[in-house]
Amino acid sequence: MVLYKFGEKLYTGLVTTMTSHLKEISQSIESAQGEIFLEELNRKWVDHNKALQMIRDILMYMDRTFIPSNHKTPVHELGLNLWRDVVIHSSKTKARLLDTLLELVLRERNGEVINRGLMRNIIKMLMDLGLPVYQQDFEKHFLDVSANFYCRESQKFIESCDCGDYLKKAERRLNEEMERVSHYLDPRSESKITNVVEKEMIESHMHTLVHMENSGLVSMLVDDKYEDLQRMYNLFRRVSDGLTIVKDVMTSFVRDTGKQLIMDPERLRDPVDFVQRLLDLKDKYDRVITMSFNNDKTFQNALNSSFEYFINLNARSPEFISLFVDDKLRRGLKGVGEEDVEIVLDKVMMLFRYLQEKDVFEKYYKQHLAKRLLSGKTISDDAERSLIVKLKTECGYQFTSKLEGMFTDMKTSHDTMQGFYANLGTELGDGPMLSVQVLTTGSWPTQPSPPCNLPVEILGVCDKFRTYYLGTHNGRRLSWQTNMGTADLKATFGKGQKHELNVSTYQMCVLMLFNSAERLTCKEIEQATAIPMSDLRRCLQSLACVKGKNVLRKEPMSKDIAEDDAFFFNDKFTSKFFKVKIGTVVAQRESEPENLETRQRVEEDRKPQIEAAIVRIMKSRRTLDHNNIVAEVTKQLQSRFLPNPVVIKKRIESLIEREFLERDKVDRKLYRYLA
């Protein structure tokens, strides 16, 4: 027919025949009742597809030649278009098909089991007819109906469920919709339907859920509900600003919790417990972020900024962290494995990083380390050195050079003592044994203290050591730091009871007086020993007022010591221990006056550092205005401390007076460097 130029007649005949045939099919589908409607539609659709293939094969020549040259619709596509227009878009079928499909989805949402295979075939038919058919005839309405459904359902849930249950229900609904798409909808519908669920069930109720009383985010954090928190994180990250809300509420809660801990006067009485609680708090939220928040960096940063905020609210945090280290390295880590020691030290370093006043920590750390080294009370040199390496990595060589110098002195002193005794040989006799630590001035946090009058028995061996040391080291000076030493004394009490007393150098000087005197007043002891009165009072309290350590008697018996109080050797002293340790000075939190004094020393130490920074900056810039100098100095020094702008201004004035800088003649806020 095509060859004989009847192609047009053949094509028109095909359209007419198929149209009339499909009208009959459409009527038979429309007459199908209830459940059978979709099955009938599916059956006829399968038949139509088979028929189309046959027709296409029979009319193949027309399909290949006549149709392209005359710009007609190919046979198969024509068959699909006619099915769409005559069957699917017939006035009675179109609305009924949509209602039936939406009804089945609703029934499935309500827990009924539906024929998913049939649904899949019908949806595939709509897609085979072209994506616009699927989208216009089904998807658009499906999304609208779903939005209404989830809007109502979420409202019902929010009124009747707590936060954890609500999130479980939302998660289940989300999974159901994804499963529905995988079973019988177009994969491209997944993002659209999940967006609907996210918007209606999560985004619309985010604030209500997070702040829900007794079950919201704060409750979950307090009760360590890792699963619920993980669910909240996974659901909230699907919507815009979801995680920001979670992060902000968590940050605010952590800050409040930390602030209460930092400001609680009860907690401040025990520095070690105070720092332990800070570490526990950090561990708790680290676990939350690891187990529930997928190790999210933004949450980690928010947690770090919270800790930095509240740790620096308490000016004594640097001192307390150093006391915590002191406690751990004296006794707290005894018998603990190397790895566990490293874990504790790493945690300390983490708190150290949050400190703005790192130089204050250094001041206290140096004092506490000195006491540990000199009293031989450190549990492990390796642990001490490990912490110094960590501090060095964090803050550079300047920060730890003096701390390393202290270890060097200890090692050198040990070698010096071996040399001293080898040199003495037989001269020593049975006099007192001397062990000297030679400390380099500048490396150790020593306060200059007047030397006290040592007992005659000790002076001889001290002079021998001085002669030996100065003979082997030219150009050095030795001054005894009697306020830092210790001594072991052999003592005989009533009934010939013997004990060995471990005392400080000051206490030794006091006790040795009682070898030649029965009764001495506080004033007389002060004159004989030249120990400063404040130290002497503490020393006498530990010798006479501590139960079980009272090797002296005091009259009148009271804790406070007056200048005319009398002291006697306590003949009746007994102890079940042969070695009796009296009044060791363990690092304690400073009293307010001591704290102020340390602060003043820190402020003094900061002045040259601020001046050096100003000069460095001005040397490279030549001219700079006031605000920029302050900003640059702060930037350079913030790894050690946050300089106060008022102090920076004073240091600039001082440098102008000493002619390092000058003010601009016109603009008084501009400074010039004077080479």
C-alpha positions as CSV (number, residue, x, y, z in Angstrom):
1,M,0.0,0.0,0.0
2,V,2.9,2.4,0.8
3,L,4.6,1.5,-2.5
4,Y,1.3,2.2,-4.3
5,K,1.0,5.6,-2.6
6,F,-1.7,4.5,-0.2
7,G,0.4,5.2,2.9
8,E,-1.8,8.0,4.1
9,K,-4.9,5.8,3.8
10,L,-3.2,3.0,5.7
11,Y,-2.1,5.3,8.5
12,T,-5.5,7.0,8.9
13,G,-7.2,3.6,8.9
14,L,-4.8,2.5,11.7
15,V,-5.6,5.5,13.8
16,T,-9.4,5.1,13.3
17,T,-9.4,1.3,14.0
18,M,-7.2,1.6,17.1
19,T,-9.3,4.5,18.5
20,S,-12.6,2.6,18.1
21,H,-11.1,-0.5,19.6
22,L,-9.7,1.4,22.6
23,K,-13.1,3.1,23.2
24,E,-14.6,-0.4,23.6
25,I,-11.8,-1.3,26.0
26,S,-12.3,1.9,27.9
27,Q,-16.0,1.1,28.4
28,S,-15.2,-2.4,29.6
29,I,-12.6,-0.9,32.1
30,E,-15.1,1.7,33.3
31,S,-17.7,-1.0,34.0
32,A,-15.3,-2.9,36.2
33,Q,-16.4,-2.6,39.9
34,G,-14.4,-1.9,43.0
35,E,-11.1,-3.9,43.4
36,I,-11.4,-5.4,39.9
37,F,-11.0,-1.9,38.3
38,L,-7.2,-1.8,38.5
39,E,-6.8,-5.5,37.6
40,E,-9.0,-5.0,34.5
41,L,-7.0,-1.9,33.6
42,N,-3.7,-3.8,34.0
43,R,-5.0,-6.8,32.0
44,K,-6.1,-4.6,29.1
45,W,-2.9,-2.7,29.2
46,V,-0.8,-5.9,28.9
47,D,-3.0,-7.0,26.0
48,H,-2.7,-3.6,24.3
49,N,1.1,-3.8,24.5
50,K,1.2,-7.2,22.9
51,A,-1.2,-6.0,20.1
52,L,1.0,-2.9,19.6
53,Q,4.1,-5.1,19.1
54,M,2.3,-7.2,16.5
55,I,0.9,-4.2,14.7
56,R,4.3,-2.5,14.6
57,D,5.9,-5.7,13.2
58,I,3.2,-6.0,10.5
59,L,3.4,-2.3,9.6
60,M,7.2,-2.2,9.8
61,Y,7.7,-0.9,6.2
62,M,5.4,2.0,6.8
63,D,7.0,2.7,10.2
64,R,10.5,2.9,8.5
65,T,9.7,4.8,5.3
66,F,6.4,6.6,5.2
67,I,6.2,7.8,8.8
68,P,9.6,9.5,9.0
69,S,9.3,11.2,5.5
70,N,5.8,12.5,6.4
71,H,6.6,13.5,10.0
72,K,4.0,11.2,11.5
73,T,4.0,9.7,14.9
74,P,5.6,6.1,14.9
75,V,3.2,3.2,15.3
76,H,4.3,2.2,18.9
77,E,4.2,5.8,20.2
78,L,0.9,6.3,18.4
79,G,-0.5,3.3,20.2
80,L,0.6,4.7,23.6
81,N,-0.7,8.2,22.9
82,L,-4.1,6.8,21.9
83,W,-4.2,4.6,25.1
84,R,-3.4,7.8,27.1
85,D,-6.0,10.0,25.4
86,V,-8.8,7.4,24.9
87,V,-8.5,5.2,28.0
88,I,-6.6,6.9,30.8
89,H,-7.9,10.4,30.1
90,S,-11.5,9.4,29.6
91,S,-13.8,11.4,31.7
92,K,-14.8,8.5,33.9
93,T,-11.4,6.8,34.3
94,K,-9.0,9.7,35.0
95,A,-10.4,10.8,38.4
96,R,-11.3,7.2,39.4
97,L,-7.7,6.0,38.7
98,L,-6.2,8.7,40.8
99,D,-8.6,8.2,43.7
100,T,-8.0,4.4,43.6
101,L,-4.2,4.8,43.7
102,L,-4.3,7.4,46.5
103,E,-6.7,5.3,48.5
104,L,-4.4,2.3,48.3
105,V,-1.4,4.4,49.5
106,L,-3.5,5.7,52.4
107,R,-4.5,2.1,53.3
108,E,-0.9,1.0,53.2
109,R,0.1,4.0,55.5
110,N,-2.6,2.9,57.9
111,G,-1.0,-0.5,58.2
112,E,-3.1,-2.6,55.7
113,V,-1.4,-4.9,53.2
114,I,-2.1,-4.0,49.5
115,N,-1.2,-5.6,46.2
116,R,2.1,-3.9,45.6
117,G,2.7,-5.8,42.3
118,L,-0.5,-4.4,40.8
119,M,0.4,-0.9,42.0
120,R,3.9,-1.3,40.5
121,N,2.4,-2.3,37.1
122,I,-0.1,0.6,37.0
123,I,2.5,3.2,38.0
124,K,4.9,1.7,35.4
125,M,2.1,2.1,32.8
126,L,1.8,5.8,33.7
127,M,5.5,6.2,33.3
128,D,5.6,4.3,30.0
129,L,3.0,6.8,28.7
130,G,5.6,9.6,29.4
131,L,7.0,11.3,32.5
132,P,4.6,14.2,32.3
133,V,1.6,11.7,32.5
134,Y,3.1,10.2,35.7
135,Q,3.8,13.6,37.2
136,Q,0.6,15.3,36.3
137,D,-1.9,12.5,36.7
138,F,-0.4,11.0,39.9
139,E,2.8,12.4,41.5
140,K,1.6,16.0,42.0
141,H,-1.6,14.9,43.7
142,F,0.2,12.2,45.7
143,L,2.6,14.8,47.1
144,D,-0.2,17.2,48.0
145,V,-2.3,14.5,49.8
146,S,0.9,13.2,51.6
147,A,1.6,16.8,52.9
148,N,-1.9,17.0,54.3
149,F,-1.7,13.5,55.8
150,Y,1.7,14.2,57.5
151,C,0.7,17.7,58.7
152,R,-2.3,16.2,60.6
153,E,-0.4,13.2,61.8
154,S,2.6,15.2,63.1
155,Q,0.1,17.5,65.0
156,K,-1.5,14.5,66.6
157,F,1.9,13.0,67.6
158,I,3.3,16.2,68.9
159,E,0.4,16.5,71.3
160,S,0.5,12.9,72.6
161,C,4.2,11.8,72.4
162,D,7.4,12.8,74.1
163,C,10.4,13.8,72.0
164,G,12.1,10.4,71.7
165,D,8.8,8.6,70.7
166,Y,8.0,11.3,68.2
167,L,11.4,11.0,66.5
168,K,11.0,7.2,66.3
169,K,7.7,7.7,64.6
170,A,9.1,10.3,62.2
171,E,12.0,8.0,61.4
172,R,9.7,5.1,60.7
173,R,7.5,7.2,58.4
174,L,10.5,8.4,56.5
175,N,11.8,4.8,56.0
176,E,8.3,3.7,54.9
177,E,8.2,6.3,52.2
178,M,11.6,5.4,50.9
179,E,10.6,1.7,50.9
180,R,7.3,2.7,49.0
181,V,9.3,4.4,46.3
182,S,11.6,1.4,45.9
183,H,8.6,-1.0,45.6
184,Y,6.3,0.8,43.1
185,L,7.1,4.5,42.5
186,D,9.5,6.2,40.2
187,P,12.9,6.5,41.9
188,R,12.9,10.3,41.1
189,S,10.0,10.7,43.5
190,E,12.1,9.7,46.5
191,S,13.6,13.1,47.1
192,K,10.2,14.8,46.6
193,I,8.3,12.6,49.1
194,T,11.1,12.6,51.7
195,N,11.1,16.4,51.5
196,V,7.4,16.4,52.2
197,V,7.9,14.2,55.3
198,E,10.9,16.2,56.5
199,K,9.1,19.5,56.1
200,E,5.8,18.4,57.8
201,M,7.2,16.1,60.5
202,I,10.5,17.7,61.4
203,E,11.0,21.2,60.0
204,S,7.6,22.5,61.2
205,H,8.2,21.2,64.8
206,M,11.9,21.6,65.3
207,H,11.8,24.2,68.0
208,T,9.0,22.4,69.9
209,L,10.9,19.1,69.8
210,V,14.2,20.4,70.9
211,H,12.8,22.4,73.8
212,M,10.2,19.7,74.8
213,E,10.0,19.6,78.6
214,N,11.4,16.5,80.3
215,S,12.2,14.8,77.0
216,G,13.8,17.4,74.6
217,L,17.5,17.8,73.8
218,V,18.6,18.9,77.2
219,S,16.9,15.8,78.9
220,M,18.6,13.5,76.4
221,L,22.0,15.1,77.1
222,V,21.5,14.8,80.8
223,D,20.4,11.2,80.7
224,D,23.0,10.1,78.0
225,K,20.3,8.9,75.6
226,Y,22.7,8.2,72.8
227,E,20.2,6.5,70.5
228,D,17.6,9.3,70.7
229,L,20.3,11.9,70.2
230,Q,21.6,10.0,67.1
231,R,18.1,9.8,65.8
232,M,17.6,13.6,66.3
233,Y,20.9,14.3,64.6
234,N,20.1,12.1,61.6
235,L,16.6,13.6,61.2
236,F,17.5,17.2,61.8
237,R,20.4,17.2,59.4
238,R,17.9,16.5,56.6
239,V,16.4,19.9,57.0
240,S,17.9,23.4,56.7
241,D,19.1,24.9,60.0
242,G,18.2,21.7,61.8
243,L,21.6,21.0,63.1
244,T,22.2,24.7,63.9
245,I,19.3,24.6,66.3
246,V,20.6,21.3,67.9
247,K,24.1,22.8,68.2
248,D,22.9,26.1,69.7
249,V,20.8,24.5,72.3
250,M,23.6,22.0,73.2
251,T,26.2,24.9,73.4
252,S,24.0,27.0,75.6
253,F,23.3,24.1,78.0
254,V,27.0,23.1,78.2
255,R,27.9,26.7,78.9
256,D,25.4,27.0,81.7
257,T,26.5,23.6,83.2
258,G,30.1,24.6,83.0
259,K,29.4,28.1,84.4
260,Q,27.6,26.5,87.5
261,L,30.6,24.2,88.0
262,I,33.1,27.0,87.7
263,M,31.2,29.4,90.0
264,D,30.2,26.9,92.7
265,P,32.2,27.9,95.9
266,E,31.9,24.3,97.2
267,R,33.7,22.9,94.2
268,L,36.5,25.5,94.4
269,R,37.6,24.1,97.8
270,D,39.0,21.0,96.2
271,P,41.0,21.9,93.0
272,V,41.7,18.3,92.1
273,D,38.0,17.4,92.2
274,F,37.2,20.6,90.4
275,V,39.4,19.7,87.4
276,Q,38.3,16.1,87.5
277,R,34.7,17.3,87.1
278,L,35.7,19.4,84.2
279,L,37.3,16.4,82.5
280,D,34.2,14.2,83.3
281,L,32.1,16.9,81.7
282,K,34.3,17.0,78.6
283,D,34.3,13.2,78.4
284,K,30.5,13.1,78.6
285,Y,30.1,15.4,75.6
286,D,32.9,13.9,73.6
287,R,31.0,10.6,73.9
288,V,27.8,12.2,72.8
289,I,29.5,13.8,69.7
290,T,31.3,10.5,68.9
291,M,28.4,8.1,69.4
292,S,25.4,10.3,68.4
293,F,26.6,13.2,66.3
294,N,28.8,11.3,63.8
295,N,32.0,13.1,65.1
296,D,30.6,16.3,63.5
297,K,33.4,18.9,63.4
298,T,30.9,21.8,63.9
299,F,29.7,20.3,67.2
300,Q,33.3,19.6,68.3
301,N,34.2,23.2,67.6
302,A,31.1,24.4,69.5
303,L,32.0,22.2,72.5
304,N,35.6,23.5,72.5
305,S,34.5,27.2,72.4
306,S,32.0,26.5,75.3
307,F,34.8,25.0,77.4
308,E,37.2,27.9,76.5
309,Y,34.4,30.3,77.5
310,F,33.7,29.0,81.0
311,I,37.2,27.8,82.0
312,N,38.4,31.3,81.6
313,L,35.6,32.7,83.8
314,N,37.5,31.5,86.8
315,A,40.9,33.3,87.2
316,R,42.2,30.3,89.3
317,S,41.7,27.7,86.5
318,P,45.4,27.7,85.6
319,E,46.4,27.2,89.2
320,F,43.8,24.4,89.7
321,I,44.9,22.6,86.5
322,S,48.5,22.7,87.7
323,L,47.4,21.3,91.2
324,F,45.6,18.5,89.4
325,V,48.7,17.6,87.5
326,D,50.7,17.8,90.7
327,D,48.3,15.5,92.5
328,K,48.4,12.9,89.6
329,L,52.2,13.0,89.3
330,R,52.7,12.7,93.1
331,R,50.4,9.8,93.8
332,G,47.3,9.7,91.6
333,L,48.9,7.7,88.8
334,K,50.8,5.2,91.0
335,G,50.7,1.8,89.5
336,V,48.9,3.0,86.4
337,G,50.0,1.7,83.0
338,E,52.0,3.9,80.6
339,E,49.2,4.2,78.2
340,D,46.7,5.3,80.9
341,V,49.2,7.9,82.1
342,E,49.4,9.3,78.6
343,I,45.6,9.5,78.4
344,V,45.5,11.6,81.6
345,L,48.3,13.9,80.4
346,D,46.5,14.3,77.0
347,K,43.3,15.3,78.8
348,V,45.3,17.8,80.9
349,M,46.8,19.3,77.7
350,M,43.3,19.6,76.3
351,L,42.2,21.8,79.2
352,F,45.5,23.7,79.0
353,R,44.7,24.6,75.3
354,Y,41.5,26.3,76.5
355,L,43.4,28.5,78.9
356,Q,43.9,32.1,77.8
357,E,46.5,32.8,80.6
358,K,49.0,30.0,79.7
359,D,51.8,32.0,81.4
360,V,49.9,31.8,84.8
361,F,49.7,28.0,84.4
362,E,53.4,28.0,83.6
363,K,54.1,30.0,86.8
364,Y,52.2,27.5,89.0
365,Y,53.4,24.5,87.1
366,K,57.0,25.5,87.7
367,Q,56.4,25.9,91.4
368,H,54.7,22.6,91.7
369,L,57.3,20.8,89.6
370,A,60.1,22.3,91.7
371,K,58.5,20.9,94.9
372,R,58.0,17.5,93.3
373,L,61.6,17.3,92.1
374,L,63.2,18.6,95.3
375,S,61.2,16.3,97.6
376,G,61.7,13.3,95.3
377,K,57.9,12.9,95.2
378,T,57.3,12.4,91.5
379,I,56.0,9.0,90.5
380,S,57.8,8.9,87.2
381,D,60.4,11.0,85.4
382,D,59.1,9.7,82.1
383,A,55.6,11.0,82.8
384,E,57.1,14.4,83.9
385,R,59.2,14.6,80.7
386,S,56.3,13.4,78.5
387,L,54.2,16.4,79.8
388,I,57.0,18.8,79.1
389,V,57.3,17.5,75.6
390,K,53.6,18.0,75.1
391,L,53.8,21.6,76.4
392,K,56.8,22.2,74.2
393,T,54.9,21.0,71.1
394,E,52.0,23.2,72.1
395,C,53.8,26.4,73.0
396,G,57.3,26.2,71.7
397,Y,60.8,26.0,73.2
398,Q,60.6,29.3,75.2
399,F,57.7,27.9,77.3
400,T,59.6,24.8,78.5
401,S,63.3,25.8,78.4
402,K,63.4,26.5,82.1
403,L,61.4,23.4,83.0
404,E,64.0,21.3,81.1
405,G,66.7,23.3,82.9
406,M,65.3,22.0,86.2
407,F,65.7,18.4,85.1
408,T,69.3,19.1,84.0
409,D,70.1,20.6,87.4
410,M,68.8,17.5,89.2
411,K,71.0,15.2,87.0
412,T,74.1,17.5,87.4
413,S,73.5,17.7,91.2
414,H,73.5,13.9,91.4
415,D,76.9,13.7,89.6
416,T,78.3,16.6,91.7
417,M,77.4,14.7,95.0
418,Q,79.2,11.6,93.7
419,G,82.3,13.7,92.9
420,F,82.1,15.4,96.3
421,Y,82.1,12.2,98.3
422,A,84.8,10.6,96.1
423,N,86.9,13.7,96.8
424,L,86.3,13.6,100.6
425,G,87.2,9.9,100.9
426,T,88.1,9.1,104.5
427,E,87.8,12.7,105.7
428,L,84.0,12.2,106.2
429,G,84.0,10.3,109.5
430,D,80.6,9.7,111.0
431,G,79.4,13.2,110.7
432,P,76.1,14.1,108.9
433,M,75.6,13.0,105.3
434,L,74.9,15.9,103.0
435,S,72.9,15.8,99.7
436,V,72.9,19.0,97.8
437,Q,70.9,20.1,94.9
438,V,72.5,23.0,93.0
439,L,69.8,25.0,91.3
440,T,70.6,27.4,88.5
441,T,69.2,30.9,89.3
442,G,66.5,31.7,86.7
443,S,65.5,28.2,86.0
444,W,63.8,27.6,89.4
445,P,60.9,29.5,90.9
446,T,62.9,30.4,94.0
447,Q,62.0,33.4,96.1
448,P,65.1,35.0,97.7
449,S,65.0,34.1,101.4
450,P,67.5,35.1,104.1
451,P,69.7,32.2,105.1
452,C,68.9,30.8,108.6
453,N,71.5,29.8,111.2
454,L,72.3,26.2,110.5
455,P,73.5,23.9,113.4
456,V,77.2,23.7,114.0
457,E,77.2,20.0,113.1
458,I,75.9,20.8,109.6
459,L,78.0,24.0,109.0
460,G,81.3,22.0,108.8
461,V,80.1,19.7,106.0
462,C,78.4,22.6,104.2
463,D,81.7,24.5,104.1
464,K,83.5,21.5,102.7
465,F,80.9,21.2,99.9
466,R,81.2,25.0,99.2
467,T,85.0,24.7,98.9
468,Y,84.8,21.6,96.7
469,Y,82.1,23.1,94.4
470,L,83.7,26.5,93.9
471,G,87.1,24.7,93.3
472,T,85.6,22.8,90.4
473,H,83.4,25.6,89.0
474,N,85.1,29.0,88.5
475,G,83.1,32.2,88.7
476,R,80.0,30.9,90.4
477,R,78.4,31.9,93.7
478,L,76.5,29.6,96.0
479,S,73.7,30.8,98.3
480,W,71.9,28.2,100.5
481,Q,68.1,28.0,100.1
482,T,67.3,26.7,103.6
483,N,63.6,27.3,103.1
484,M,63.5,24.4,100.5
485,G,65.5,21.6,102.0
486,T,64.7,18.5,104.1
487,A,66.6,16.5,106.8
488,D,66.5,13.1,108.5
489,L,67.2,13.2,112.2
490,K,67.7,10.4,114.6
491,A,65.9,11.1,117.9
492,T,65.8,9.3,121.3
493,F,62.6,9.9,123.4
494,G,61.6,8.7,126.9
495,K,62.3,5.0,127.8
496,G,65.0,5.0,125.1
497,Q,62.5,4.9,122.3
498,K,64.3,5.7,119.0
499,H,62.7,7.3,115.9
500,E,63.9,8.7,112.6
501,L,62.3,12.1,111.9
502,N,61.8,13.3,108.4
503,V,61.6,17.1,108.6
504,S,62.3,20.3,106.7
505,T,65.6,22.2,107.1
506,Y,63.8,24.8,109.2
507,Q,62.3,22.2,111.5
508,M,65.8,20.5,111.8
509,C,67.3,23.9,113.0
510,V,64.5,24.2,115.6
511,L,64.8,20.6,116.9
512,M,68.6,20.7,117.2
513,L,68.3,23.6,119.7
514,F,66.6,21.3,122.1
515,N,69.8,19.2,122.4
516,S,71.2,21.9,124.7
517,A,68.0,23.6,126.0
518,E,65.0,22.3,128.0
519,R,62.6,25.2,127.4
520,L,62.6,27.9,124.6
521,T,60.1,30.6,123.7
522,C,59.1,31.3,120.1
523,K,61.1,34.6,120.3
524,E,64.2,32.9,121.5
525,I,63.9,30.3,118.7
526,E,63.6,33.1,116.2
527,Q,66.7,34.8,117.5
528,A,68.7,31.6,117.5
529,T,67.7,30.4,114.1
530,A,67.0,33.6,112.2
531,I,64.0,31.8,110.5
532,P,61.4,34.4,109.2
533,M,58.6,34.6,111.8
534,S,55.8,33.6,109.3
535,D,57.7,30.4,108.4
536,L,58.7,29.8,112.0
537,R,55.1,29.8,113.1
538,R,54.1,27.2,110.5
539,C,57.1,25.2,111.4
540,L,56.3,25.2,115.2
541,Q,52.6,24.4,114.5
542,S,53.6,21.2,112.6
543,L,56.1,20.2,115.4
544,A,53.8,20.8,118.4
545,C,50.2,21.0,117.3
546,V,49.7,18.0,115.0
547,K,48.5,14.9,116.7
548,G,50.8,11.9,116.3
549,K,53.6,14.2,115.1
550,N,54.0,16.4,118.2
551,V,57.7,15.9,119.1
552,L,57.6,19.3,120.9
553,R,55.2,20.4,123.7
554,K,53.7,23.9,123.8
555,E,52.5,26.0,126.6
556,P,49.8,27.2,126.5
557,M,48.3,24.5,124.3
558,S,46.6,26.2,121.3
559,K,46.8,26.2,117.5
560,D,47.9,29.9,117.3
561,I,51.5,30.7,118.2
562,A,52.5,33.9,120.0
563,E,56.1,35.2,120.5
564,D,56.2,34.3,124.2
565,D,54.7,30.8,123.9
566,A,57.1,28.2,125.5
567,F,58.2,25.0,123.8
568,F,59.6,21.8,125.4
569,F,61.0,18.6,124.1
570,N,58.2,16.0,124.3
571,D,59.7,13.0,126.2
572,K,56.4,11.2,126.1
573,F,56.2,11.2,122.2
574,T,55.3,7.7,120.8
575,S,54.5,6.5,117.3
576,K,54.0,3.0,115.9
577,F,56.3,3.9,113.0
578,F,60.0,4.0,113.3
579,K,60.2,6.7,110.5
580,V,58.0,9.7,111.3
581,K,57.3,12.3,108.6
582,I,56.5,15.8,109.9
583,G,54.8,18.5,108.0
584,T,55.7,17.9,104.4
585,V,54.7,20.8,102.3
586,V,52.4,19.5,99.6
587,A,51.2,22.0,97.0
588,Q,48.0,23.5,98.2
589,R,45.7,26.1,96.6
590,E,47.1,29.5,97.4
591,S,45.4,31.8,99.9
592,E,44.0,35.1,98.5
593,P,47.1,37.2,99.5
594,E,49.5,34.6,97.9
595,N,47.3,34.5,94.8
596,L,47.4,38.3,94.5
597,E,51.2,38.2,94.9
598,T,51.5,35.5,92.1
599,R,49.3,37.6,89.9
600,Q,51.5,40.7,90.4
601,R,54.6,38.6,89.5
602,V,52.8,37.4,86.4
603,E,51.9,41.0,85.4
604,E,55.5,42.1,85.9
605,D,56.7,39.2,83.7
606,R,54.3,40.2,81.0
607,K,55.6,43.7,80.6
608,P,58.9,42.9,78.8
609,Q,57.1,40.4,76.6
610,I,54.5,43.1,75.5
611,E,57.3,45.6,74.9
612,A,59.3,43.1,72.9
613,A,56.2,42.4,70.7
614,I,55.6,46.1,70.2
615,V,59.2,46.7,69.1
616,R,59.2,43.7,66.8
617,I,56.0,44.9,65.1
618,M,57.2,48.6,64.8
619,K,60.6,47.5,63.5
620,S,59.0,45.8,60.5
621,R,56.1,48.3,60.0
622,R,58.0,51.6,60.8
623,T,54.7,53.5,61.3
624,L,51.4,52.2,62.7
625,D,48.3,53.5,64.4
626,H,47.3,52.7,68.0
627,N,44.5,50.3,67.2
628,N,46.5,48.2,64.8
629,I,49.4,47.9,67.3
630,V,47.0,46.6,70.0
631,A,45.5,44.1,67.5
632,E,48.9,42.9,66.3
633,V,50.3,42.6,69.9
634,T,47.2,40.6,71.0
635,K,47.6,38.3,67.9
636,Q,51.3,37.7,68.7
637,L,50.9,37.0,72.4
638,Q,47.6,35.2,72.5
639,S,49.3,31.8,72.5
640,R,50.6,32.7,76.0
641,F,48.1,35.2,77.4
642,L,45.5,37.8,76.3
643,P,47.2,41.2,76.9
644,N,45.1,43.9,78.3
645,P,44.8,46.9,75.9
646,V,45.3,49.3,78.8
647,V,48.6,47.6,79.7
648,I,49.7,47.7,76.0
649,K,49.0,51.5,76.0
650,K,51.2,51.9,79.2
651,R,54.0,49.9,77.6
652,I,53.8,52.1,74.4
653,E,54.1,55.2,76.7
654,S,57.1,53.6,78.4
655,L,58.8,52.9,75.0
656,I,58.1,56.5,73.9
657,E,59.8,57.8,77.1
658,R,62.8,55.6,76.4
659,E,62.9,56.8,72.8
660,F,62.2,53.5,71.0
661,L,59.1,55.1,69.5
662,E,57.7,58.6,68.9
663,R,54.2,60.0,68.3
664,D,53.4,61.6,65.0
665,K,53.3,65.4,65.2
666,V,49.9,65.7,63.4
667,D,48.1,62.5,64.2
668,R,48.6,61.7,67.9
669,K,47.4,58.1,67.4
670,L,50.1,57.3,64.9
671,Y,53.5,56.0,66.2
672,R,56.9,55.9,64.5
673,Y,59.8,53.5,65.2
674,L,63.1,55.3,66.1
675,A,66.0,53.2,64.8
